[in-house]
């Protein structure tokens, strides 16, 4: 079952990963988004689930190119507000919230307004597909590999010399 919470956010509250703002302003925006999302969640008639995956659909005011994952600070504040109501999930840790993905939604059609449409999809109790096991350090079939601490030291030396 998918449960959805949708909130519209004005530019004056919007948070992105690329913004550089003074910490009190960021805290204010985070608090406002968190409170609004919690209020909307309380009015949404959500049903509790043990575990869920989340898809965050990000709607922008225009059709310009955007990176939906840059909305992660706004989405995190909204998810925290929804979870704080205790209406849906007990916590937003990795055991209860197994994955968060970001997608581009349709434009809001309102200048200066963004939209977060947050879908919570229940995950069966024994389904661990959203939880990855720790790596052995020897790489895996996907082609990634771990770096040794000596290799990491080499990178930091190169970075400090340039």
FENURQUI-V131386 format. One record per backbone hydrogen bond with DSSP energy under -1.0 kcal/mol. CO is the residue of the C=O (numbers start at 1). NH is the residue of the N-H. Records with the same first field share a line. If there is no record, write none. Layout:
# FENURQUI-V131386
CO->NH, NH
This chain:
# FENURQUI-V131386
1->122
3->120
5->118
7->116
9->114
10->13, 14
22->26
23->27
24->28
25->29
26->30
27->31
28->32
29->33
30->34
31->35
32->36
33->37
34->38
35->39
36->40
37->41
38->42
39->43
41->44
51->123
52->98
53->121
54->101
55->119
56->103
57->117
58->105
59->115
60->108
67->70
68->71
69->72
70->17
71->75
72->76
73->77
74->78
75->79
76->80
77->81
78->82
79->83
80->84
83->86
88->49
93->97
96->52
99->54
101->56
103->58
110->113
112->11
114->9
115->59
116->7
117->57
118->5
119->55
120->3
121->53
124->127
128->131
140->143
144->140
148->152
149->153
150->154
151->155
152->156
153->157
154->158
155->159
156->160
157->161
158->162
